[in-house]
Amino acid sequence: MSVQPILIDGQWRPAATDATFRADNPATRQPLPDEYPISSWQDCDDALAAAARAFAVLRSLPGQRLAEFLEAYAARIEARQDELVEMAHAETALPRSPRLAGVELPRTTNQLRQAAAAAREGSWTLPTIDTRANIRSCLSGLGPVWVFGPNNFPFAFGSISGGDFAAAIAAGNPVIAKANSSHPGTTRIFAEEAEAARQAAGLPPGTVQLIYRTGHADGERAVADPRTGATGYTGSRSAGLKLKAAADAAGKPIYLELSSVNPVVVLPGALRQRGEQLAEEFTGSCLMGTGQFCTNPGLVLLIQGGAADAFIRQIAERFQAAPVGTLLSRAVETSLRSSLQTLRAAGAQVVAGDTPGGGQGYCHANTLLSVSGEQFL
């Protein structure tokens, strides 16, 4: 099977590399048929050059033109909804309905249309005229924007469909999308429709471009490149902080949403008043999306005592009774097992779960660990 092309300067072309990868179906643990390139710096350099040319045109276009592109793109996404949902389901194992078709895809098209309204209305530029000081100013685009999308929201946070993409385009910035390796096929479909809408709207080539994957060094080089205006990144803390360090060193803006343990403090009074309810709410929030939301609570602080012991038992029972969900990828499964091993080695005691498998595809039992405050510190 041939390797999928990348989108550079308005053309679908082979990547300047022989290195490739394939995404897996998380529910079957089997690789999917399509093969995608791991781009070299040459591809990144070509994309930046094309984006810089596009920005020279976009920065002078009226917001109406950008709005027309975003609205046409949203309509084209809706026309391929079924195909997008099937591809995303195969690449992420996220439920077709309601998650992908009924929640995330409508959110995606809605935020594209909101960005179109903002581009058309233009108040985001905050024009200021101070006649006394003879100062006139307004906000404007920054230049080519790299967007790195996460694995857990293939539509609404996608590199060529999500909120970062929509905001960048609405402000007149060309976008170079770096697909998440977990769902390259989904991103490719979005890119096909974005490029078709770009051509129909008469925007310059290089307004939207797609690279599937790069080496870490090239990613850090890209966000620090003099032609880069800014970067939007959603994903893991470790990779995001490396990109931030590179961008910071070059004085380039970078906006990141990273993973977090989301600590929660529960006091004894609350446990006495509504401990059962809190256990139910905590379990639902913790296991939502198989624990793969950036808002999932990962650390709970309790004051030792009978109420805390009862609360932990209630959560453990719920964790054991809940079905084991499918993780997004082999990498997530490997990282989870490694992290649990680290926690146990540091003194955490298993209360529930901590066994591999138990579900379909990439999976791990719903796991709860406990540690004393003294040991934690």
N, C-alpha and C positions, 0 to 999 in steps of 0.2 A: 504494500500500500504506500502511496506517495505521501510525502510530508506536507502538512498544511502550510499555505503561504502566510506571510505577514503582510500587514497593510502599511505601506510607507508612501508618503507624498501622493496619495490618491490612486496608488496602484497596488494590486495584490501580486506579490513577487516572492520568490524563494528567499529564505534567510541566508545570510553570508556565513553559513556554518554547516557542519555535518553532524553536530550533536543534536540528539532528539530525546523526547520523553513521551510517555503515554499516561493518561489519567486512568484511575481504577474506578470500577463500580464498587462503592463501599459495602453494598449489601451482599455482593457475591465474592468480594476479594479478588476479582479477576480484572485484568487490564482491558480497557475499552479499545476498539479497533483503530481509531484515528491516531496518527503520529504527529507531534508538534515539535518545532525547532527550539533549541536553546540558543538564543541570539548571541552573537559576538558584539564587541564594542562597535564594529563597523555599522551594524544595524542601528544601534543607539545613536551614533554620530549622524547617520543619514536622516534618522527621524528628527533629531534636534535641528539639523539644517533646514529641513522642510517646514518644521514648526515655526522656526524663526522667520522664514519667508511668509508663512501664513499670517503670523502675528502682525507683520507690517501692513497687511491689508485689513485684518479684523479690527485693529485698534481704531480705524477710521470709519467703520461701517455703523450705520444706525442700529439701535437695539431692535428695531422691527425686523431686520434681516435675520438676526440671531434667533429671535422669537419664532419666526417662521420655520427655521430649521428644527428647533426643539419640538415644536408642535407636530411637524411632519414626522419627526423621528418617533414620537410617542405613538402616533397613529400606526406607523409601520410595525412597531413592537406589538401592538394589539393584534395586528393582522397575522402575526406569526406566534401568537400566544401558545397554541397547542404544541408547536415544535419546541419552543423555548422551555415549556414546562417539562416535556418528556426528556429533553437533553439534560436539564438541571437535575431532574429526579435521578437519571442514570448516573450522573457524575457526583452527586452529593448524598443520595438516598433520602433527601428531605421529602416530606409527603407532597404529592401532587396537589391535594386539596385537604384542608383549606390553605395550607401554608404557602405554596408557590402560586397557584392559580388565583386563589381568593384573597390573599393578603399581600404577598410581596410584589407580585406583578402590578396590581393596581396602585400600590404605593409608589412604584418606580415611575409609571407613566404620569401619576399625579405630580410628583416632584419635578419631572421634566416640564410639565405645563406650568407649575408655579415658577420655575426658573424663567420660562418664556415670558410670563407676565411681568416678572421683575426686570427682564431685559427691555421689554417694551416700555414699561413705565419709567424706569431710569432713576428713581429716587435713591437707589443704592450708591450712586456716585457722590451724594452729599455735596452738591455744588455750593460754594461759599464765596460771597462777594463782600469784601470789607472795604467800602469806599474811603473810609477815614484813613486806614493804613495802606490803602492801594494794594490790597492782597486779593487775588482771585485763585481759587483752588478747587479741585474735585478729585475724587478717587477714579482710578482707571485700571485696566488690566496690567498684569505684571510680565506677561510673556508666556512661553511654552510651559505647560504644567504637566508634570508626571503624576499619574494616579495609579496607586497600587491598591487593588481590591482584596478583601478578605475571603476566606474559604466558606464562611457560614451564611453569607447573604449574597448569593450569586446574581441577584437582580438589583435590589435596592441600594447596595453598596458596591456594586460591580464597577470595575475600572473604566468601563465605557458606557455605563448606564446609570450609575448611582448618583448620590447627592453631590459628591466632589466633582464629578464630571459635569453635572448640570450647572453647578455654581460657576465653575471655571469658564464654560462656554458662554453663559449669560453675561459674564464680565468681559467677554471678548478675548479670551485666552484659548489658543489651540491646546488640545489634550493629546498626550502620548500615553496610551493605556498599557499598563503591564498586567496581563491577565494573571489570575491566580492559577497555579498549576493544578489545583484540584478540579477546576471546571473550565478548561480551555475551550471546549466545544460550545458551551453556553456563551462565552465571551465572543467567540467567532461569529455566532449568529447575530448578536447585538452589533458587532462591528460591520457586518454586511449591511444591516439596515441603517446604521449611522452614516456609512459612506454613501449609500443610495440617497438618503435625505440630504446629505451635504451637497451632492451633485445637483439635486433638484433645486436646492435653495441658492445655488450659485456661489457658495462659499469657496475660498481658495483650497487647493490641495494641501494636505498637511494640517487641516483643521482638526481632523480626527485620525489617529494612527494607532496601530496595535502591534505590540510585541508580546509573545507568549511567556517567555522566561529569559532571564539573564543570569550570569554569574554574580555572586555577591559583590565582588570588586567592581564590576561594571555598574551595578545598581548604585553603589556609593559614588562612583565617578559621575554618573548621570545626574544625581540630585545636586552635585556640587559644580556642575559644568557652568561656565559663564553665560551660556545661552539659556539656561533654565531660569524660569521666572519663579516657580514655586513647586512644591510637591505636596500631594495629599496621600496619606497612608493610613490604612486600617488593617490591623493584624497583630501579630505576636509582639510582645514587648522586646524580646531579644533582638529580632531583626529590625524593628522600628527604631530602637535606640542607636543602632549602628548607622542607619541612614541619617538619623538626626545629628549624630556627631559629625558626619561628613558634610551635611548641609550647613550646620552651625559654623564649622571651620571655614567654609567658603562664604559665610554671610548670606546664605540663601534661605528664604522662608520655607518652613516645612510644618505641616499641620498633621498631627497624628492622633488617632484613637487606638489605644493599646489595651491589651488584656490586663486584668486586675483581679486580685483575690477578693475585692469587695467586702471588707470586714463589716460584720453586724454585731452590735452589742445588745444583749437581752438581759434586763435586770430582773431580780427575783419577784418584784411586785407584778411585773407584766406576766411572768410565768404563772404566778398564783391566780391571777385574774382570768387569763385566757391562754394557758399553756397549750391546750389541745388545738386551739385555732392557730396559734403560732406555728406549731409543729406541722400542721397541714399546709399553711401558707409557705413556710420555709421549704418543705419538700417539693411543692409545686414549682417554686421559683428556682430551686437548685437543680432539679432534673429537667426543667423545660429545655427543649432542644438538645436532649442528652447532655446537658451541662455545657453546651457550646455557644452560649450567649455571653457577651462581654459584661452583662449585668448579673450573671448568676452569682449568688453569694458563695464564697469559698472558705470563709473563716468566720466562726461564731465565737464571741467572747462571753462566757458565763461565769457567775460567781458560784463557787463550789457549794453544794448543799443538796438537800433532798429534792427541791424543785428542779434544779439543773439535772440531777440524775434521772428524774422522771422524764424530762424534756428529751434527753438524749435517747432514752429507751423508746419514746414515741417516734422519734425520727428514724431510729434504726429499724423499727417494725415497718415503717412506711417505705424505707429504702429497699428492704428485703422483699416487700410485697409488690413493688412497682416493676413493670416490665423493663428489661434491659434494652436500651436504645442502640441504634447503629451510629457509630462515630463517622466523622466526615472523611477520614482518610487513614491510610496506614501510618502516616507520620503522627497523626493525633493519637492513635492507639499506642504507638511506641513511646511517645513523649509522656503520655499518661502513666504508663507502667513504670517508666524511669522515675517520674516525679514521686509516685507512691513509694518506690523503693528508697528514695532519698528521705522521705518523711519518716518511714519506719526506722531507717538507720539513725535518724536524729532523735528517736525516742517516742514517736507517735504509736499508739496502740490501735489495732483494728477493732472497730465496733461492729461494722457490717460490711459485707462485700469483700473487695480486694482480691478477687479471683478473675482470671482472664475468661473471656467468652461469656456464655449465658444468654446471648442474643443472636442476631443475624449479622453476618459479615464482620467488619471491624467493630469490636465491642469489648466491654469490660463491665463487670458487675458494678452496680451502684454502690459506691464506697463511702464509708464514714469512718473517720479516725478521731481519736481523742488524745489530748496531751495536757499535762498540768501547766499552769502558768509559769511555774518555776522552770520546768524543762523547756518550755517554749522560749523563754527569755535566754 
